[in-house]
Amino acid sequence: MKQILSFLLIVIIFILPIAAQKGSYAEIKQLQSPQNPKLGFMIHGGAGVIKKGTLSPEKEKQYRAEL
């Protein structure tokens, strides 16, 4: 009886976590390195919105150049 409990304890402590990681590791690896990545970026303007027509042409040109 002690041998069976010892064996089960070893399985629960060592073998099950290793077996559980193999599947999740494959998923994580696949998500981190897609076959056809589509790259892009987004610019967040901050706390406010500049409505069209509120900037002078010079200020708008400067604003766009700095983006």
C-alpha positions as CSV (number, residue, x, y, z in Angstrom):
1,M,0.0,0.0,0.0
2,K,2.8,2.4,0.8
3,Q,4.5,1.7,-2.5
4,I,1.3,2.5,-4.4
5,L,0.8,5.8,-2.5
6,S,4.5,6.7,-3.1
7,F,4.1,5.9,-6.8
8,L,1.0,8.0,-7.1
9,L,2.6,10.9,-5.2
10,I,5.6,10.8,-7.6
11,V,3.3,10.8,-10.6
12,I,1.2,13.7,-9.3
13,I,4.2,15.8,-8.3
14,F,6.6,15.2,-11.3
15,I,5.0,13.6,-14.3
16,L,1.6,15.4,-14.5
17,P,3.0,19.0,-14.5
18,I,5.5,18.0,-17.2
19,A,2.8,16.4,-19.4
20,A,0.5,19.4,-18.8
21,Q,3.2,21.9,-20.0
22,K,3.9,20.2,-23.3
23,G,0.5,21.1,-24.8
24,S,0.5,24.7,-23.6
25,Y,4.1,25.2,-24.6
26,A,3.3,24.3,-28.2
27,E,0.3,26.7,-28.2
28,I,2.4,29.6,-26.8
29,K,5.3,28.9,-29.2
30,Q,2.8,29.0,-32.2
31,L,1.2,32.2,-31.0
32,Q,4.6,33.9,-30.6
33,S,5.8,33.1,-34.1
34,P,3.0,33.1,-36.7
35,Q,3.8,31.9,-40.2
36,N,2.5,35.0,-42.0
37,P,2.8,38.0,-39.6
38,K,0.9,41.1,-40.5
39,L,2.7,44.0,-38.9
40,G,1.4,47.5,-38.2
41,F,1.3,50.2,-35.6
42,M,-1.2,52.6,-34.1
43,I,-0.8,56.1,-33.0
44,H,-2.7,57.2,-29.9
45,G,-3.4,60.9,-29.9
46,G,-3.6,61.4,-26.1
47,A,-6.4,62.9,-24.1
48,G,-8.1,65.0,-26.7
49,V,-9.3,65.2,-30.2
50,I,-8.3,67.7,-32.8
51,K,-11.3,68.4,-35.0
52,K,-10.7,69.0,-38.7
53,G,-10.5,72.7,-39.6
54,T,-9.5,73.9,-36.1
55,L,-5.8,74.1,-36.9
56,S,-4.2,76.6,-39.2
57,P,-2.6,75.1,-42.3
58,E,0.9,75.7,-40.9
59,K,0.0,74.1,-37.5
60,E,-1.6,71.1,-39.3
61,K,1.4,70.6,-41.5
62,Q,3.7,70.7,-38.4
63,Y,1.5,68.3,-36.5
64,R,1.5,65.8,-39.4
65,A,5.2,66.1,-39.8
66,E,5.8,65.3,-36.2
67,L,3.6,62.2,-36.3
